[in-house]
Amino acid sequence: MRYLRTWKPWRAAARSEEGQGLVEYALVLALVSIVAITGLISFSTSVQTFLDQTNNTLETVLKTHGHCGHKACK
């Protein structure tokens, strides 16, 4: 009988710690999501700038050298 008395408070404490762990995981997940979204936004800006520069370079080449890039195709 004495064993049951000590078991119940331990079980209640374990249950409250599980809830705390769940909240901590949710907070970590939210923080990681915010960091990932922020990183993707800044990375997408860099990629967009790179693609714009590449597109401008290709347009210049096509205007100068014709449709395939060779002077003979002009």
Secondary structure by P-SEA (a helix, b strand, c coil): caaaaaaaaaaaaaaaaaaaaaaaaaaaaaaaaaaaaaaaaaaaaaaaaaaaaaaaaaaaaaaccccccccccc
